[in-house]
Amino acid sequence: MKTEQEDFWTGDFGNQYVDRNSNPKSIAYRTAVFSSILSRTKDLTSIIEFGTNIGQNLIALRNLLPKCKLNGVEINTKAIQELKNISDINVFEGSILDFTSKDLGQFDLTFTSGVLIHINPSKLREVYAKLYDCSSKYILVKEYYNPKPIEVNYRGYSKRLFKRDFAGEIMDLYPNLELVDYGFQYHRDNNFPMDDSTWFLLKKNT
């Protein structure tokens, strides 16, 4: 049974989100941010993004890692149609909660970007487990941060956006994870303005 948040993103609001977030300049902004993040990684050959939308993050990653195998998981059908126009990206249509990589193995980097904030809080541990289990090296969390869990009104809707210390909760669940680096994307950056989200790069220590 789908959560109310999953229904929300598969419906009209999710379609409108696709239209609102099609700014070509966003690719340059994301490329700049990922350049900083990837400088703290090593030997990435495969990446999967949970909640890909129209693939702007994956396009930015393709600019930086042209030989890397890129994968995405996306729930919205309209976004999926956009993703099909991008070459050399494997897309899995459906909910993150339904995704399994048992037939695909692990990926060097698993990540979310503005996705955990929209997950039903009761399902977060399931998503954390997928980020962890599907990763062979690194986990990246790019989300809105708050020290304690809070709900924020989202474009007039309740129970659609939540802030918390996602990375901290993941590290508490999996003690072998090491915090490699973190950073902030300011909406008034002179060259690459983003949306005031914070990123955390974690590494598995085996």
Secondary structure, DSSP 8 states (H G I E B T S, - for coil): ---HHHHHHHSHHHHHHHHHT--THHHHHHHHHHHHHHTT-----EEEEES-TTSHHHHHHHHH-TTSEEEEEE--HHHHHHHTTSTTEEEEES-GGG---TTT--EEEEEEES-GGGS-GGGHHHHHHHHHHTEEEEEEEEE-B-SS-EE--BTTBSSS-EEB-HHHHHHHH-TTEEEEEEEEE-TT-SSS---SEEEEEEEE--
